[in-house]
Amino acid sequence: MARPFQILLILGALVFLMSKSSQAWGSPKVVRKFEDIPGTYVYVQQALWYAMKEYNKASKDKYNFRVMEILKSQEQVTDSLDYYIEVKIARTMCKKISGENENCLFQQDPQMQKIVLCTFIVASKPWMFELKMLKKQCKDV
């Protein structure tokens, strides 16, 4: 009589353990949650370079934007290294057709100045040379 009860108890325990460890399809398991790291960290800089490249490509503005200030940078470990970056970016004097961005000066003319606050989350797999934008949210200041 105790045998069926023990089997049910074991099956119940297995179902409980399986439900605790299961992940939703498509969502990576978080190994380490977002933690603050320096904005100067090489992989943050790489993720930011990629985010700005994507921002400028998608922007309808005829001028490139570049980073004025990194406000916050964090790293999370999943199946990739995820970088959460909050930045203040501004319009430069370089038009998109020039392809130049890093050495461009910010707009000096008050009529042309534009500052934007952005939050980017970029997934990086440096061992595979892969970068992917997970989130891009920007608003004018």
C-alpha positions, 0 to 999 in steps of 0.5 A: 500500500505504501508503494504507490504513495512513494511513487506518487511522492517521487513523481511529484518531487520530479515535476516540482524540480523540473518546473523550477529549472525550466526556462521559457522558450527563447529566453536565455538563462541569467547566470549573473544579473546586471551589475555596474561596470566601467564605461571604459571596459572594452566590451562596453565600448564595443557594444556602444560602437555597435549601438551607435552604428545601428542608431545612425543607420536607422536615423532619418537625420542627415547628420551622424550622432555620437556619444557625449556621455555614458551615464550608466553601463552594466553587464549581465551574463546569459548565453551571451554578455549583455550590456545595458548602456544609458548614454547622452548622444548629440548631433555632429557636424558630419553628414552621414554620407561622409562615413566619419563619426568618431572624429566629428565635432558636435554641432555648435550652431544652436539651431542645429544642436540636438541631444538625445538620451538613449538606452541600449541593450546589446548582446555580445558573443565576442568568442563568435564576433557577434553583436545583436541589438536587444533594445534601443529606446531614445528620447529627445532632451 
